[in-house]
């Protein structure tokens, strides 16, 4: 390991892009995002949400993860299917009875722009979300555009990309209207334990980061599957680490067998189990079995959610992952902000 995570001057020297400072302001971003969503609803035309038979949320990377969270959080109560679409094309059924939410933080994601154009041609009801870019300029073709603050990395703007969508779907009657006011309170309390000036001895995010060696494998059940995906993405982009995510119980039908072929990991695998207190007994048994099997080959870290409702629990685990991934980067003397290979690919395209 490189950096001492209690060396604040060292942290600020390596974290040149200031990603930790952005994360520290995330509870306030939640508050602002809620307001943006509510303000948007007052301007959406009457009749926009009539006769909706399916919802497609289209986006890529950090702009798509909000859709994954919505699909998993509201799977049981949504009155119509909510589908997350990644790529250049929409499914064939997208049409007049589809609500298409196009999400691109920059507004220039080519896959999302392609899907937005197709949605307009198919006469879908369309709502776009971006900080600007081509998607905003094309917004006159949409039923409505929601403009969010610019100047951030997409992965650091999660609240802006997620919470307005929840407001929209509540207004449309597709999901029950959700009180998300508890999220800020939950995250603010966590921040007081995880921010950079809290010493490692008292900082759970720093301690977890120091345990992650080599490859991280993250597991979640139900709405925690989206949190596991977010953890993997954040470790990939912030810490430039190899990581994988799996959903439970699906992983028990295939991924489980891979462990039978491992002779030893030499401490280079860390299993991260994302948990919450309302798991069913069957899911608890599955996690207990996995921990027992995997402990021979990997370090196991359990993370239990905070918060009094599902969205607060989900966001608490996500927030922990944001901090952990940044501390993992700093331990390796890596600035979390740049994503040079992604930018290189975009230029080539």
N, C-alpha and C positions, 0 to 999 in steps of 0.2 A: 504494500500500500504506500501511497505517496503522502499526500497532504494530511496535516493534523487538522481535523474539522473544527477544532476550537481556536484555530489561528485565524481570527477575523480578517486581519490584513492580508494573509495568504489567500483566503477565500475571495476577497475583493480583487486581488491581483489576477487570479485565474478566471473568475466569473466576469470577464470583461463586458459581456453583453447584458449583465445585470439580471439574469433569469431568476435568481433567488429573490431579488427585490420585487419582481413582477408577481411571483408566487405569493409573496407576503401580502400583496394587495388583493388577493383573490376574493376574500370575503366581501370587500367593497365592490368588486366586479360583479359578484352575485346580486348585490343590492341594486346596482345600476342596470343590470340585465333584466331584472324583474320589472323595473320601471320602463325600460325600452319596450318590453313585451306588452305591458298594459297600455302604453301610449299608442302602440301600433294598432291595437284592437279597436281603439276609438276611431281610427281612420279607414279601417277596412270596409269596403262597400257591403251593404245589405245584400244577401242572396249569394255571396261568394261560396258559402259552404253547403248549399242545397244539393241534395241527391248525390252525396259522396259515397261511393261503394268501396274505395280503397285509398290508402295513403302511401305514396312513395316518397321517401326522403333520399335525395341523391347528393352524394358528396364523396370526397376522398380524404384519407388520412385523418388529421385532426379536425377537419370539417365534417367528417362522417360519424365520428364516435358519438356525438350527441344523438344521432338517429338510432344507433345501437342501444344507447341507454334508454331512450324512449320506448323502443320496441320491446325491450326486456322488462322495463318497469310496468308497462301497461298492457302486457300480453293478455292477462286474464280479463281485463275490463274493457278493452277497446271494442267498440261496436263494429269496426271494420278492420280488415287486415292492415297492419303497418309494416311496410317492407323497406329495408335499407338497400339502396342500389349503389353499387360502385362500378365505375367503368364508363365507356363511351355511349352505351345504348340503354334504352329503357326496355322493360319486359313488354311483350306484345299486347297485353291487355290494357296498357296505359291509354286512357281516352277521356271522353267527356265526363265520366263519373269518377275520375281520378283527381285527388288533390296532390299535386306535385310540389314538394318543398325543396328548392335548389339551394344548397348551402356551400358557399365558397368564401373563406375568410378574405382572401385577396380579391375575389371577384374575377380571377383570371385562370382558374383551374380548367384546363381544356376539356377534361372528361365531363365536368359538370356543365360547362357551356354547351357541349354537344347534346347532353340530355335535356337541358333547358330548351334548346331550339326544337328538339324532337317533341317535347311536351307541348310547346306552342302550336306546332304543326298538327298535333293530335287533338288539339282543343281541350287539353287538360286544364283544370283550374290550377293556377301557378302562383306560388309565393316564393320570392327569392330573398336570401339573406347574405349580405356581404358588407365589407368595409368600403367598397368602391369598385373600381375595375370595370371590366366589360359587362359583368353581370348587372351592375347598377345601371350602366348605360342602356342595357337591353330591357330594363325594368318596365318601360312603357308598354312592352308586350305582355307583362305579367299582370295578374290581378292586384298584386301588391308587392312592394319591396320594403324590407326592413334594413335600414342602414345601421351598422354597428361601428364602434370606434376603431380607427386604423392605427398602424404603427407597432403591431405586436406580431410575435410568431403565432401562427394559427393554433398550435397546441397550447399556447398560454391564454387563449381567448375562449376557453370552453364555455364559461357561463353565458357569454354573449351568443354563442352558437346553439346552446341547449335551451335555456330558459324561455326565450321568446317562442320557440316551437311548442313548448308545453302550454303556454298561454293560448296560442293559436288553436291547438287541438282541443283545449278545454272550451274555448269559445264556440268551436264548431260542433260541440256535443259529441265528439268522437271518444273523448275520455272525460271522466269527471273533472271538474275544476279542482285544481290542486293548490293547497296553501303551501307555498315554498318558503315562507318567511323564516321557518326554523333552520333552514340551511345555513344562513349567515351566522346565526348564533352558534351552531355546532362547529363550523369551520373556524370561527374566531377563537373559540376555546382551544381548538387543536393548534392553531397558529402559535398561541402562547407557549405551547410545549415543544414546537418543532422549528421555530425560526432560528436563523443562523447564530444569534448571540446567546442561545440557550446551550449550555455545555453538554457534551456527549453523555455524561453520566445521567443527565436528566432529560435527554432529548431522544425519544423513541425512533424518530426518522434517521438520525445519525447512527444510532446503534444498529438498526436494521441494515443500513447501507454498508456498515463495516462487516456485516456477516455475509454479504452477497459476493461470492467468488465465481469467476468464470461465467458460466451460462445460468441464467435464471429461468425457471419454469413456473408459471403462475396458473393457479387453479381457482375457479369460481363456480358457484351454482346459481341458477336463476338470474336475478338482476346483477349478481356479482360477476357473471360471465363478461358483461360489458366492462366492468372495472378491471378484470384480468386483461382484457384486450388493451385497455388504456395503459395499464402498467407496462405491458410489453412494448407498446408504442413509445412510451416515455423513456424506458431504458434504452430502446433502439436509438432514439433521436437525441436525447440529452446526454446519456452516458456512453453512446456509441458502443453498446454492449449487445451481444447476441442474447435473445430472450424468446420464449415461446409461451403461448397461452392455450389453455384447454378448459372446456366446460365439463362439469360433473353433473349427471352421471355418464355422459357420452364417453369421456376419457377412459372410464372403467371397462369399456367394451373394445378398446383397441390400444390406446397409449399405455395402459397398464402393463401389457405384455412386453413392452420394450425394456422394462426394468429387469426382466428375467435374463436378458442378454448382456447386462452390464456386469463386468467383473469388478471394477472399482472406478471411482470417479476422482480420487485424489483431492477431494475437497473442491472440485471445479464445477459442481452443480449445486444450486440452491433452489429448493422447492418452496414456493410462497403460496400459502393457503389463505384465501380471502373468505372470511366467515362472518356470520351475523347470528344474533341470538334466537331468531325465529326459524331456524332450519328445522326440517322434519327429522324424525328419528332415523329414517332410512338414509338421509343425506349425512347425518352425523356419523352413522356407522361406516359409510363409505369413506369419509375423511379420516376416521380413526384407523381404518384398514390401510389406506394409502400411506398415512404417516408411519405406521409400523413397518410396512414393506420398504418404503423409500429411505428410511433412516440409516440403513446399512450403507447406502451409496451417496447420500446427499444430506446437506444441512437443511432442516425444515424450519420455516418461519411461519407462524400463525398470526394473522392480523384480524382482529375483531372490530366490526364497525361501531362507530358512535352514532348517536342521534335517535330521535323518538319516532321517526317515520321512515319509509323505504327510501325516499329520495335523499333525505339527510344521511342515511346510512351509506347509500351508494356514493354520495359526494364525499363523505368522510374518508372512505377507503381510497377514492380517486386522489383526494388531496394529500393523503399520506404517500401515495405513489409518486406524486409530483415532487414532493420534497425528497423522498428516498432516491429517485433517479438523478436528481441534481447533486445530492451528496455523493452518489456513486461516481458521477463525472468528476467531481472535485477531488475525490480520493485518488483518481487516476490523472490528476493535473490536466483535465480536459475542460475547456470552456463549453458549457451546455448549449449555448445559443446557436452557433453556426451549424448548418446542415449542408456542407459543401458538396457532397456527392449528389444530393437531391437537386441542388441548384445547377450543378453541372449537367445533369440529365435534362432538366427543363430547358437549358440553353441549347442542348443538342437537338431536342424535339422542336 
